[in-house]
Amino acid sequence: MQSLYGAIANYKLYYMENKKSKGLGDTIAKITKATGIKKVVKKVSEATGKDCGCDKRQDTLNRLFPYNN
């Protein structure tokens, strides 16, 4: 039987492999989600009442550094 940690790791790997990145912003978003950084930033953002600007930053990085698929 697979451990919960192993199942979560497999899901994250599956998600990262099957969702194509449009650019650098998408890749960074995947890394921060997989490492748990995104969840921490969201909690801090909720606590302070300020938007972290993650979505805007992701879109900007995708436009500046697109992947030519």
All heavy atoms as TSV, in Angstrom:
chain	resi	resn	atom	element	x	y	z
A	1	MET	N	N	0.839	-1.180	0.000
A	1	MET	CA	C	0.000	0.000	0.000
A	1	MET	C	C	0.881	1.238	0.000
A	1	MET	O	O	1.870	1.319	0.703
A	1	MET	CB	C	-0.899	-0.022	1.232
A	1	MET	CG	C	-1.850	1.122	1.268
A	1	MET	SD	S	-3.030	0.841	2.585
A	1	MET	CE	C	-3.855	2.360	2.543
A	2	GLN	N	N	0.473	2.196	-0.783
A	2	GLN	CA	C	1.238	3.427	-0.936
A	2	GLN	C	C	0.919	4.392	0.203
A	2	GLN	O	O	-0.216	4.524	0.634
A	2	GLN	CB	C	0.884	4.054	-2.279
A	2	GLN	CG	C	1.751	5.202	-2.662
A	2	GLN	CD	C	1.404	5.703	-4.055
A	2	GLN	OE1	O	0.338	5.417	-4.558
A	2	GLN	NE2	N	2.297	6.440	-4.648
A	3	SER	N	N	1.940	5.067	0.686
A	3	SER	CA	C	1.725	6.033	1.755
A	3	SER	C	C	1.031	7.274	1.202
A	3	SER	O	O	1.030	7.541	0.006
A	3	SER	CB	C	3.061	6.443	2.376
A	3	SER	OG	O	3.809	7.207	1.465
A	4	LEU	N	N	0.459	8.052	2.094
A	4	LEU	CA	C	-0.205	9.290	1.695
A	4	LEU	C	C	0.796	10.249	1.074
A	4	LEU	O	O	0.524	10.887	0.055
A	4	LEU	CB	C	-0.880	9.939	2.908
A	4	LEU	CG	C	-1.587	11.256	2.644
A	4	LEU	CD1	C	-2.684	11.073	1.608
A	4	LEU	CD2	C	-2.174	11.813	3.929
A	5	TYR	N	N	1.979	10.331	1.662
A	5	TYR	CA	C	3.012	11.206	1.128
A	5	TYR	C	C	3.375	10.804	-0.299
A	5	TYR	O	O	3.511	11.638	-1.181
A	5	TYR	CB	C	4.259	11.184	2.007
A	5	TYR	CG	C	5.376	12.029	1.476
A	5	TYR	CD1	C	5.345	13.416	1.593
A	5	TYR	CD2	C	6.463	11.451	0.822
A	5	TYR	CE1	C	6.352	14.190	1.085
A	5	TYR	CE2	C	7.484	12.225	0.313
A	5	TYR	CZ	C	7.428	13.596	0.452
A	5	TYR	OH	O	8.432	14.360	-0.056
A	6	GLY	N	N	3.512	9.518	-0.543
A	6	GLY	CA	C	3.827	9.028	-1.876
A	6	GLY	C	C	2.730	9.334	-2.874
A	6	GLY	O	O	2.996	9.687	-4.024
A	7	ALA	N	N	1.486	9.215	-2.435
A	7	ALA	CA	C	0.354	9.503	-3.315
A	7	ALA	C	C	0.327	10.981	-3.684
A	7	ALA	O	O	0.081	11.338	-4.843
A	7	ALA	CB	C	-0.952	9.100	-2.638
A	8	ILE	N	N	0.595	11.835	-2.723
A	8	ILE	CA	C	0.624	13.279	-2.984
A	8	ILE	C	C	1.767	13.620	-3.937
A	8	ILE	O	O	1.598	14.394	-4.875
A	8	ILE	CB	C	0.736	14.070	-1.669
A	8	ILE	CG1	C	-0.547	13.907	-0.855
A	8	ILE	CG2	C	1.035	15.536	-1.928
A	8	ILE	CD1	C	-0.465	14.444	0.551
A	9	ALA	N	N	2.922	13.035	-3.711
A	9	ALA	CA	C	4.072	13.282	-4.581
A	9	ALA	C	C	3.777	12.833	-6.001
A	9	ALA	O	O	4.115	13.525	-6.967
A	9	ALA	CB	C	5.308	12.581	-4.033
A	10	ASN	N	N	3.135	11.684	-6.154
A	10	ASN	CA	C	2.789	11.190	-7.483
A	10	ASN	C	C	1.783	12.100	-8.179
A	10	ASN	O	O	1.881	12.350	-9.375
A	10	ASN	CB	C	2.228	9.773	-7.412
A	10	ASN	CG	C	3.300	8.740	-7.168
A	10	ASN	OD1	O	4.473	8.988	-7.417
A	10	ASN	ND2	N	2.904	7.595	-6.666
A	11	TYR	N	N	0.814	12.608	-7.417
A	11	TYR	CA	C	-0.178	13.516	-7.994
A	11	TYR	C	C	0.496	14.796	-8.480
A	11	TYR	O	O	0.227	15.279	-9.571
A	11	TYR	CB	C	-1.274	13.858	-6.978
A	11	TYR	CG	C	-2.186	14.945	-7.471
A	11	TYR	CD1	C	-3.163	14.674	-8.427
A	11	TYR	CD2	C	-2.056	16.256	-7.029
A	11	TYR	CE1	C	-3.994	15.667	-8.906
A	11	TYR	CE2	C	-2.874	17.256	-7.505
A	11	TYR	CZ	C	-3.843	16.959	-8.436
A	11	TYR	OH	O	-4.653	17.957	-8.913
A	12	LYS	N	N	1.389	15.345	-7.658
A	12	LYS	CA	C	2.080	16.579	-8.035
A	12	LYS	C	C	2.913	16.354	-9.295
A	12	LYS	O	O	2.934	17.189	-10.188
A	12	LYS	CB	C	2.960	17.077	-6.887
A	12	LYS	CG	C	2.160	17.666	-5.749
A	12	LYS	CD	C	3.075	18.140	-4.642
A	12	LYS	CE	C	2.262	18.724	-3.500
A	12	LYS	NZ	N	3.110	19.167	-2.407
A	13	LEU	N	N	3.592	15.239	-9.376
A	13	LEU	CA	C	4.395	14.911	-10.550
A	13	LEU	C	C	3.494	14.774	-11.775
A	13	LEU	O	O	3.804	15.306	-12.851
A	13	LEU	CB	C	5.186	13.629	-10.317
A	13	LEU	CG	C	6.094	13.183	-11.449
A	13	LEU	CD1	C	7.171	14.230	-11.716
A	13	LEU	CD2	C	6.733	11.856	-11.112
A	14	TYR	N	N	2.370	14.083	-11.631
A	14	TYR	CA	C	1.419	13.919	-12.724
A	14	TYR	C	C	0.918	15.277	-13.195
A	14	TYR	O	O	0.870	15.563	-14.393
A	14	TYR	CB	C	0.240	13.050	-12.272
A	14	TYR	CG	C	-0.872	12.949	-13.282
A	14	TYR	CD1	C	-0.788	12.069	-14.354
A	14	TYR	CD2	C	-2.008	13.740	-13.172
A	14	TYR	CE1	C	-1.806	11.972	-15.287
A	14	TYR	CE2	C	-3.034	13.656	-14.102
A	14	TYR	CZ	C	-2.928	12.778	-15.152
A	14	TYR	OH	O	-3.931	12.697	-16.078
A	15	TYR	N	N	0.550	16.143	-12.258
A	15	TYR	CA	C	0.044	17.480	-12.588
A	15	TYR	C	C	1.098	18.277	-13.348
A	15	TYR	O	O	0.815	18.905	-14.356
A	15	TYR	CB	C	-0.363	18.214	-11.313
A	15	TYR	CG	C	-0.768	19.648	-11.548
A	15	TYR	CD1	C	-2.025	19.961	-12.027
A	15	TYR	CD2	C	0.125	20.688	-11.293
A	15	TYR	CE1	C	-2.404	21.273	-12.245
A	15	TYR	CE2	C	-0.241	22.004	-11.515
A	15	TYR	CZ	C	-1.505	22.294	-11.993
A	15	TYR	OH	O	-1.861	23.587	-12.217
A	16	MET	N	N	2.333	18.224	-12.858
A	16	MET	CA	C	3.396	19.001	-13.477
A	16	MET	C	C	3.721	18.504	-14.881
A	16	MET	O	O	4.034	19.282	-15.772
A	16	MET	CB	C	4.649	18.989	-12.609
A	16	MET	CG	C	4.486	19.790	-11.334
A	16	MET	SD	S	5.885	19.680	-10.237
A	16	MET	CE	C	7.125	20.526	-11.186
A	17	GLU	N	N	3.630	17.207	-15.105
A	17	GLU	CA	C	3.963	16.647	-16.411
A	17	GLU	C	C	2.855	16.869	-17.434
A	17	GLU	O	O	3.123	17.000	-18.614
A	17	GLU	CB	C	4.248	15.153	-16.285
A	17	GLU	CG	C	5.553	14.838	-15.604
A	17	GLU	CD	C	5.777	13.345	-15.431
A	17	GLU	OE1	O	4.821	12.566	-15.622
A	17	GLU	OE2	O	6.906	12.976	-15.102
A	18	ASN	N	N	1.598	16.901	-16.995
A	18	ASN	CA	C	0.484	16.933	-17.930
A	18	ASN	C	C	-0.063	18.323	-18.220
A	18	ASN	O	O	-0.860	18.480	-19.128
A	18	ASN	CB	C	-0.638	16.026	-17.445
A	18	ASN	CG	C	-0.243	14.581	-17.578
A	18	ASN	OD1	O	0.293	14.180	-18.589
A	18	ASN	ND2	N	-0.482	13.814	-16.549
A	19	LYS	N	N	0.325	19.315	-17.477
A	19	LYS	CA	C	-0.112	20.668	-17.752
A	19	LYS	C	C	1.049	21.409	-18.399
A	19	LYS	O	O	2.068	21.646	-17.772
A	19	LYS	CB	C	-0.556	21.378	-16.474
A	19	LYS	CG	C	-1.150	22.723	-16.739
A	19	LYS	CD	C	-1.679	23.377	-15.505
A	19	LYS	CE	C	-2.237	24.731	-15.881
A	19	LYS	NZ	N	-2.325	25.612	-14.756
A	20	LYS	N	N	0.907	21.742	-19.653
A	20	LYS	CA	C	1.979	22.390	-20.402
A	20	LYS	C	C	2.144	23.832	-19.948
A	20	LYS	O	O	1.178	24.564	-19.807
A	20	LYS	CB	C	1.681	22.374	-21.901
A	20	LYS	CG	C	1.529	20.992	-22.473
A	20	LYS	CD	C	2.854	20.293	-22.563
A	20	LYS	CE	C	2.676	18.950	-23.229
A	20	LYS	NZ	N	3.763	18.080	-23.050
A	21	SER	N	N	3.370	24.226	-19.732
A	21	SER	CA	C	3.672	25.598	-19.355
A	21	SER	C	C	3.740	26.461	-20.602
A	21	SER	O	O	4.333	26.083	-21.605
A	21	SER	CB	C	5.024	25.672	-18.627
A	21	SER	OG	O	4.957	24.990	-17.413
A	22	LYS	N	N	3.137	27.650	-20.521
A	22	LYS	CA	C	3.195	28.604	-21.623
A	22	LYS	C	C	4.486	29.416	-21.564
A	22	LYS	O	O	4.942	29.924	-22.572
A	22	LYS	CB	C	2.013	29.552	-21.575
A	22	LYS	CG	C	0.686	28.898	-21.857
A	22	LYS	CD	C	-0.407	29.928	-21.898
A	22	LYS	CE	C	-1.282	29.740	-20.696
A	22	LYS	NZ	N	-2.325	30.741	-20.575
A	23	GLY	N	N	5.032	29.538	-20.350
A	23	GLY	CA	C	6.241	30.331	-20.190
A	23	GLY	C	C	6.829	30.146	-18.807
A	23	GLY	O	O	6.407	29.289	-18.026
A	24	LEU	N	N	7.810	31.000	-18.483
A	24	LEU	CA	C	8.513	30.908	-17.215
A	24	LEU	C	C	7.580	31.076	-16.016
A	24	LEU	O	O	7.746	30.418	-14.998
A	24	LEU	CB	C	9.622	31.959	-17.163
A	24	LEU	CG	C	10.489	31.977	-15.925
A	24	LEU	CD1	C	11.231	30.653	-15.765
A	24	LEU	CD2	C	11.464	33.140	-15.969
A	25	GLY	N	N	6.584	31.924	-16.138
A	25	GLY	CA	C	5.639	32.145	-15.039
A	25	GLY	C	C	4.910	30.879	-14.638
A	25	GLY	O	O	4.718	30.607	-13.451
A	26	ASP	N	N	4.483	30.091	-15.619
A	26	ASP	CA	C	3.796	28.828	-15.335
A	26	ASP	C	C	4.723	27.838	-14.637
A	26	ASP	O	O	4.313	27.128	-13.723
A	26	ASP	CB	C	3.251	28.205	-16.619
A	26	ASP	CG	C	2.081	28.978	-17.209
A	26	ASP	OD1	O	1.505	29.829	-16.501
A	26	ASP	OD2	O	1.745	28.719	-18.378
A	27	THR	N	N	5.971	27.799	-15.070
A	27	THR	CA	C	6.937	26.883	-14.465
A	27	THR	C	C	7.188	27.261	-13.007
A	27	THR	O	O	7.195	26.388	-12.128
A	27	THR	CB	C	8.263	26.904	-15.249
A	27	THR	OG1	O	7.994	26.517	-16.598
A	27	THR	CG2	C	9.275	25.961	-14.639
A	28	ILE	N	N	7.368	28.535	-12.736
A	28	ILE	CA	C	7.582	28.981	-11.358
A	28	ILE	C	C	6.350	28.695	-10.512
A	28	ILE	O	O	6.463	28.270	-9.359
A	28	ILE	CB	C	7.966	30.468	-11.329
A	28	ILE	CG1	C	9.348	30.653	-11.951
A	28	ILE	CG2	C	7.929	31.019	-9.900
A	28	ILE	CD1	C	9.772	32.088	-12.137
A	29	ALA	N	N	5.161	28.897	-11.078
A	29	ALA	CA	C	3.928	28.602	-10.348
A	29	ALA	C	C	3.845	27.120	-9.979
A	29	ALA	O	O	3.429	26.764	-8.872
A	29	ALA	CB	C	2.718	29.018	-11.179
A	30	LYS	N	N	4.256	26.245	-10.893
A	30	LYS	CA	C	4.245	24.802	-10.613
A	30	LYS	C	C	5.219	24.452	-9.490
A	30	LYS	O	O	4.907	23.647	-8.612
A	30	LYS	CB	C	4.628	24.016	-11.868
A	30	LYS	CG	C	3.570	23.966	-12.917
A	30	LYS	CD	C	4.085	23.177	-14.110
A	30	LYS	CE	C	3.136	23.189	-15.256
A	30	LYS	NZ	N	3.669	22.437	-16.403
A	31	ILE	N	N	6.390	25.065	-9.529
A	31	ILE	CA	C	7.399	24.781	-8.507
A	31	ILE	C	C	6.924	25.258	-7.140
A	31	ILE	O	O	7.040	24.528	-6.151
A	31	ILE	CB	C	8.744	25.432	-8.886
A	31	ILE	CG1	C	9.333	24.748	-10.115
A	31	ILE	CG2	C	9.721	25.387	-7.719
A	31	ILE	CD1	C	10.500	25.479	-10.739
A	32	THR	N	N	6.364	26.462	-7.082
A	32	THR	CA	C	5.910	26.982	-5.785
A	32	THR	C	C	4.726	26.172	-5.252
A	32	THR	O	O	4.600	26.000	-4.040
A	32	THR	CB	C	5.532	28.474	-5.876
A	32	THR	OG1	O	4.525	28.655	-6.862
A	32	THR	CG2	C	6.740	29.322	-6.193
A	33	LYS	N	N	3.900	25.666	-6.145
A	33	LYS	CA	C	2.790	24.818	-5.700
A	33	LYS	C	C	3.305	23.478	-5.182
A	33	LYS	O	O	2.875	22.992	-4.129
A	33	LYS	CB	C	1.797	24.588	-6.835
A	33	LYS	CG	C	0.583	23.815	-6.405
A	33	LYS	CD	C	-0.438	23.701	-7.505
A	33	LYS	CE	C	-1.640	22.928	-7.013
A	33	LYS	NZ	N	-2.686	22.836	-8.030
A	34	ALA	N	N	4.239	22.880	-5.899
A	34	ALA	CA	C	4.769	21.570	-5.517
A	34	ALA	C	C	5.547	21.619	-4.204
A	34	ALA	O	O	5.545	20.653	-3.444
A	34	ALA	CB	C	5.660	21.014	-6.624
A	35	THR	N	N	6.211	22.737	-3.932
A	35	THR	CA	C	7.014	22.846	-2.716
A	35	THR	C	C	6.223	23.359	-1.517
A	35	THR	O	O	6.719	23.336	-0.401
A	35	THR	CB	C	8.216	23.787	-2.941
A	35	THR	OG1	O	7.734	25.067	-3.341
A	35	THR	CG2	C	9.163	23.215	-3.974
A	36	GLY	N	N	5.011	23.847	-1.754
A	36	GLY	CA	C	4.180	24.345	-0.662
A	36	GLY	C	C	4.343	25.828	-0.404
A	36	GLY	O	O	3.686	26.385	0.477
A	37	ILE	N	N	5.205	26.482	-1.159
A	37	ILE	CA	C	5.424	27.919	-0.973
A	37	ILE	C	C	4.149	28.695	-1.283
A	37	ILE	O	O	3.811	29.657	-0.584
A	37	ILE	CB	C	6.590	28.401	-1.862
A	37	ILE	CG1	C	7.895	27.763	-1.389
A	37	ILE	CG2	C	6.699	29.918	-1.854
A	37	ILE	CD1	C	9.063	27.988	-2.322
A	38	LYS	N	N	3.429	28.281	-2.295
A	38	LYS	CA	C	2.208	28.985	-2.703
A	38	LYS	C	C	1.176	28.998	-1.571
A	38	LYS	O	O	0.514	30.006	-1.338
A	38	LYS	CB	C	1.620	28.341	-3.954
A	38	LYS	CG	C	0.435	29.080	-4.500
A	38	LYS	CD	C	0.009	28.532	-5.839
A	38	LYS	CE	C	-1.111	29.372	-6.393
A	38	LYS	NZ	N	-1.289	29.171	-7.820
A	39	LYS	N	N	1.070	27.898	-0.862
A	39	LYS	CA	C	0.109	27.810	0.234
A	39	LYS	C	C	0.481	28.774	1.363
A	39	LYS	O	O	-0.389	29.435	1.932
A	39	LYS	CB	C	0.052	26.374	0.770
A	39	LYS	CG	C	-1.084	26.135	1.748
A	39	LYS	CD	C	-1.117	24.704	2.221
A	39	LYS	CE	C	-1.677	23.825	1.124
A	39	LYS	NZ	N	-1.963	22.458	1.584
A	40	VAL	N	N	1.769	28.871	1.668
A	40	VAL	CA	C	2.238	29.789	2.717
A	40	VAL	C	C	1.977	31.229	2.306
A	40	VAL	O	O	1.479	32.040	3.106
A	40	VAL	CB	C	3.744	29.572	3.007
A	40	VAL	CG1	C	4.274	30.631	3.951
A	40	VAL	CG2	C	3.980	28.184	3.567
A	41	VAL	N	N	2.291	31.567	1.065
A	41	VAL	CA	C	2.071	32.932	0.575
A	41	VAL	C	C	0.591	33.280	0.623
A	41	VAL	O	O	0.219	34.398	1.001
A	41	VAL	CB	C	2.632	33.092	-0.862
A	41	VAL	CG1	C	2.200	34.406	-1.482
A	41	VAL	CG2	C	4.137	32.975	-0.849
A	42	LYS	N	N	-0.264	32.339	0.285
A	42	LYS	CA	C	-1.706	32.576	0.322
A	42	LYS	C	C	-2.185	32.857	1.747
A	42	LYS	O	O	-2.979	33.769	1.974
A	42	LYS	CB	C	-2.452	31.372	-0.258
A	42	LYS	CG	C	-3.932	31.572	-0.355
A	42	LYS	CD	C	-4.625	30.394	-1.010
A	42	LYS	CE	C	-6.121	30.627	-1.037
A	42	LYS	NZ	N	-6.839	29.520	-1.621
A	43	LYS	N	N	-1.682	32.088	2.714
A	43	LYS	CA	C	-2.060	32.299	4.117
A	43	LYS	C	C	-1.607	33.672	4.610
A	43	LYS	O	O	-2.353	34.377	5.288
A	43	LYS	CB	C	-1.468	31.205	5.014
A	43	LYS	CG	C	-2.057	29.852	4.794
A	43	LYS	CD	C	-3.449	29.781	5.345
A	43	LYS	CE	C	-3.969	28.358	5.206
A	43	LYS	NZ	N	-5.352	28.244	5.596
A	44	VAL	N	N	-0.378	34.058	4.268
A	44	VAL	CA	C	0.133	35.368	4.678
A	44	VAL	C	C	-0.678	36.473	4.012
A	44	VAL	O	O	-1.019	37.477	4.643
A	44	VAL	CB	C	1.643	35.502	4.333
A	44	VAL	CG1	C	2.129	36.921	4.546
A	44	VAL	CG2	C	2.458	34.519	5.158
A	45	SER	N	N	-1.010	36.282	2.752
A	45	SER	CA	C	-1.802	37.261	2.019
A	45	SER	C	C	-3.180	37.437	2.650
A	45	SER	O	O	-3.678	38.555	2.793
A	45	SER	CB	C	-1.942	36.821	0.567
A	45	SER	OG	O	-2.712	37.727	-0.166
A	46	GLU	N	N	-3.795	36.330	3.041
A	46	GLU	CA	C	-5.101	36.395	3.702
A	46	GLU	C	C	-4.999	37.091	5.052
A	46	GLU	O	O	-5.866	37.872	5.427
A	46	GLU	CB	C	-5.679	34.993	3.883
A	46	GLU	CG	C	-6.129	34.347	2.598
A	46	GLU	CD	C	-6.542	32.899	2.785
A	46	GLU	OE1	O	-6.443	32.370	3.919
A	46	GLU	OE2	O	-6.952	32.275	1.791
A	47	ALA	N	N	-3.932	36.820	5.789
A	47	ALA	CA	C	-3.757	37.400	7.119
A	47	ALA	C	C	-3.514	38.908	7.055
A	47	ALA	O	O	-3.993	39.658	7.913
A	47	ALA	CB	C	-2.600	36.719	7.848
A	48	THR	N	N	-2.778	39.350	6.042
A	48	THR	CA	C	-2.461	40.778	5.925
A	48	THR	C	C	-3.522	41.545	5.150
A	48	THR	O	O	-3.573	42.775	5.236
A	48	THR	CB	C	-1.097	40.984	5.231
A	48	THR	OG1	O	-1.157	40.439	3.920
A	48	THR	CG2	C	0.024	40.367	6.027
A	49	GLY	N	N	-4.325	40.835	4.383
A	49	GLY	CA	C	-5.354	41.490	3.584
A	49	GLY	C	C	-4.815	42.115	2.312
A	49	GLY	O	O	-5.501	42.900	1.666
A	50	LYS	N	N	-3.584	41.784	1.944
A	50	LYS	CA	C	-2.967	42.321	0.736
A	50	LYS	C	C	-2.789	41.211	-0.294
A	50	LYS	O	O	-2.424	40.096	0.053
A	50	LYS	CB	C	-1.600	42.927	1.047
A	50	LYS	CG	C	-1.663	44.137	1.930
A	50	LYS	CD	C	-0.291	44.720	2.146
A	50	LYS	CE	C	-0.351	45.940	3.043
A	50	LYS	NZ	N	0.982	46.525	3.234
A	51	ASP	N	N	-3.037	41.568	-1.549
A	51	ASP	CA	C	-2.839	40.620	-2.635
A	51	ASP	C	C	-1.348	40.432	-2.870
A	51	ASP	O	O	-0.584	41.408	-2.889
A	51	ASP	CB	C	-3.513	41.127	-3.903
A	51	ASP	CG	C	-3.412	40.157	-5.062
A	51	ASP	OD1	O	-3.411	38.936	-4.803
A	51	ASP	OD2	O	-3.332	40.618	-6.211
A	52	CYS	N	N	-0.925	39.202	-3.065
A	52	CYS	CA	C	0.501	38.921	-3.271
A	52	CYS	C	C	0.959	39.301	-4.675
A	52	CYS	O	O	2.150	39.469	-4.921
A	52	CYS	CB	C	0.806	37.447	-3.012
A	52	CYS	SG	S	0.075	36.332	-4.219
A	53	GLY	N	N	0.051	39.415	-5.614
A	53	GLY	CA	C	0.407	39.763	-6.981
A	53	GLY	C	C	0.929	38.591	-7.787
A	53	GLY	O	O	1.525	38.787	-8.847
A	54	CYS	N	N	0.707	37.398	-7.299
A	54	CYS	CA	C	1.252	36.196	-7.941
A	54	CYS	C	C	0.719	36.015	-9.366
A	54	CYS	O	O	1.493	35.714	-10.273
A	54	CYS	CB	C	0.932	34.965	-7.117
A	54	CYS	SG	S	1.692	34.958	-5.490
A	55	ASP	N	N	-0.579	36.198	-9.550
A	55	ASP	CA	C	-1.170	35.980	-10.875
A	55	ASP	C	C	-0.648	36.993	-11.885
A	55	ASP	O	O	-0.322	36.649	-13.022
A	55	ASP	CB	C	-2.696	36.047	-10.803
A	55	ASP	CG	C	-3.281	34.903	-9.996
A	55	ASP	OD1	O	-2.651	33.827	-9.944
A	55	ASP	OD2	O	-4.378	35.087	-9.422
A	56	LYS	N	N	-0.565	38.245	-11.465
A	56	LYS	CA	C	-0.052	39.289	-12.355
A	56	LYS	C	C	1.414	39.013	-12.709
A	56	LYS	O	O	1.820	39.134	-13.865
A	56	LYS	CB	C	-0.188	40.652	-11.691
A	56	LYS	CG	C	0.216	41.793	-12.564
A	56	LYS	CD	C	0.000	43.125	-11.881
A	56	LYS	CE	C	0.475	44.263	-12.775
A	56	LYS	NZ	N	0.353	45.558	-12.114
A	57	ARG	N	N	2.194	38.617	-11.707
A	57	ARG	CA	C	3.612	38.301	-11.926
A	57	ARG	C	C	3.756	37.100	-12.861
A	57	ARG	O	O	4.605	37.095	-13.760
A	57	ARG	CB	C	4.283	38.023	-10.587
A	57	ARG	CG	C	5.777	37.946	-10.635
A	57	ARG	CD	C	6.386	37.801	-9.249
A	57	ARG	NE	N	5.972	38.860	-8.341
A	57	ARG	CZ	C	5.146	38.690	-7.286
A	57	ARG	NH1	N	4.673	37.503	-7.005
A	57	ARG	NH2	N	4.817	39.696	-6.523
A	58	GLN	N	N	2.910	36.097	-12.680
A	58	GLN	CA	C	2.953	34.916	-13.535
A	58	GLN	C	C	2.650	35.288	-14.985
A	58	GLN	O	O	3.359	34.860	-15.901
A	58	GLN	CB	C	1.948	33.879	-13.046
A	58	GLN	CG	C	1.921	32.610	-13.864
A	58	GLN	CD	C	0.930	31.582	-13.339
A	58	GLN	OE1	O	0.380	31.747	-12.247
A	58	GLN	NE2	N	0.696	30.546	-14.082
A	59	ASP	N	N	1.621	36.102	-15.199
A	59	ASP	CA	C	1.282	36.525	-16.559
A	59	ASP	C	C	2.406	37.343	-17.192
A	59	ASP	O	O	2.728	37.164	-18.371
A	59	ASP	CB	C	-0.014	37.340	-16.556
A	59	ASP	CG	C	-1.236	36.507	-16.229
A	59	ASP	OD1	O	-1.179	35.273	-16.414
A	59	ASP	OD2	O	-2.241	37.086	-15.783
A	60	THR	N	N	3.007	38.229	-16.409
A	60	THR	CA	C	4.107	39.053	-16.918
A	60	THR	C	C	5.295	38.193	-17.326
A	60	THR	O	O	5.869	38.374	-18.405
A	60	THR	CB	C	4.544	40.091	-15.859
A	60	THR	OG1	O	3.415	40.912	-15.523
A	60	THR	CG2	C	5.665	40.960	-16.371
A	61	LEU	N	N	5.657	37.234	-16.480
A	61	LEU	CA	C	6.779	36.353	-16.809
A	61	LEU	C	C	6.471	35.484	-18.035
A	61	LEU	O	O	7.364	35.217	-18.844
A	61	LEU	CB	C	7.144	35.479	-15.612
A	61	LEU	CG	C	7.865	36.203	-14.480
A	61	LEU	CD1	C	7.964	35.305	-13.256
A	61	LEU	CD2	C	9.244	36.651	-14.920
A	62	ASN	N	N	5.218	35.063	-18.171
A	62	ASN	CA	C	4.836	34.281	-19.353
A	62	ASN	C	C	4.975	35.106	-20.631
A	62	ASN	O	O	5.395	34.588	-21.664
A	62	ASN	CB	C	3.408	33.758	-19.231
A	62	ASN	CG	C	3.309	32.547	-18.353
A	62	ASN	OD1	O	4.288	31.864	-18.096
A	62	ASN	ND2	N	2.114	32.265	-17.866
A	63	ARG	N	N	4.627	36.405	-20.550
A	63	ARG	CA	C	4.755	37.257	-21.725
A	63	ARG	C	C	6.210	37.573	-22.048
A	63	ARG	O	O	6.605	37.607	-23.209
A	63	ARG	CB	C	3.994	38.574	-21.523
A	63	ARG	CG	C	2.522	38.446	-21.823
A	63	ARG	CD	C	1.796	39.784	-21.798
A	63	ARG	NE	N	1.511	40.177	-20.414
A	63	ARG	CZ	C	2.078	41.197	-19.780
A	63	ARG	NH1	N	2.946	41.963	-20.379
A	63	ARG	NH2	N	1.768	41.466	-18.529
A	64	LEU	N	N	7.025	37.799	-21.005
A	64	LEU	CA	C	8.423	38.152	-21.223
A	64	LEU	C	C	9.289	36.965	-21.644
A	64	LEU	O	O	10.229	37.116	-22.424
A	64	LEU	CB	C	9.015	38.774	-19.948
A	64	LEU	CG	C	8.480	40.146	-19.559
A	64	LEU	CD1	C	9.040	40.558	-18.210
A	64	LEU	CD2	C	8.818	41.173	-20.619
A	65	PHE	N	N	8.974	35.785	-21.096
A	65	PHE	CA	C	9.766	34.585	-21.361
A	65	PHE	C	C	8.861	33.416	-21.791
A	65	PHE	O	O	8.710	32.442	-21.065
A	65	PHE	CB	C	10.568	34.200	-20.117
A	65	PHE	CG	C	11.459	35.292	-19.612
A	65	PHE	CD1	C	11.095	36.063	-18.525
A	65	PHE	CD2	C	12.670	35.553	-20.250
A	65	PHE	CE1	C	11.918	37.070	-18.064
A	65	PHE	CE2	C	13.505	36.566	-19.783
A	65	PHE	CZ	C	13.110	37.336	-18.701
A	66	PRO	N	N	8.271	33.518	-22.995
A	66	PRO	CA	C	7.395	32.429	-23.443
A	66	PRO	C	C	8.204	31.230	-23.915
A	66	PRO	O	O	9.358	31.358	-24.328
A	66	PRO	CB	C	6.640	33.067	-24.617
A	66	PRO	CG	C	7.593	34.076	-25.157
A	66	PRO	CD	C	8.357	34.603	-23.953
A	67	TYR	N	N	7.570	30.070	-23.847
A	67	TYR	CA	C	8.155	28.860	-24.406
A	67	TYR	C	C	7.602	28.681	-25.797
A	67	TYR	O	O	6.395	28.753	-26.008
A	67	TYR	CB	C	7.819	27.628	-23.560
A	67	TYR	CG	C	8.362	27.659	-22.148
A	67	TYR	CD1	C	7.698	27.000	-21.141
A	67	TYR	CD2	C	9.527	28.335	-21.849
A	67	TYR	CE1	C	8.200	26.994	-19.845
A	67	TYR	CE2	C	10.026	28.351	-20.553
A	67	TYR	CZ	C	9.358	27.686	-19.560
A	67	TYR	OH	O	9.847	27.706	-18.280
A	68	ASN	N	N	8.449	28.445	-26.741
A	68	ASN	CA	C	8.012	28.221	-28.124
A	68	ASN	C	C	7.772	26.734	-28.313
A	68	ASN	O	O	8.696	25.972	-28.554
A	68	ASN	CB	C	9.059	28.722	-29.119
A	68	ASN	CG	C	9.268	30.216	-29.003
A	68	ASN	OD1	O	8.338	30.938	-28.686
A	68	ASN	ND2	N	10.475	30.676	-29.229
A	69	ASN	N	N	6.512	26.333	-28.170
A	69	ASN	CA	C	6.176	24.919	-28.278
A	69	ASN	C	C	5.917	24.538	-29.710
A	69	ASN	O	O	5.254	25.068	-30.445
A	69	ASN	CB	C	4.956	24.592	-27.419
A	69	ASN	CG	C	5.260	24.787	-25.955
A	69	ASN	OD1	O	6.398	24.688	-25.551
A	69	ASN	ND2	N	4.246	25.085	-25.172
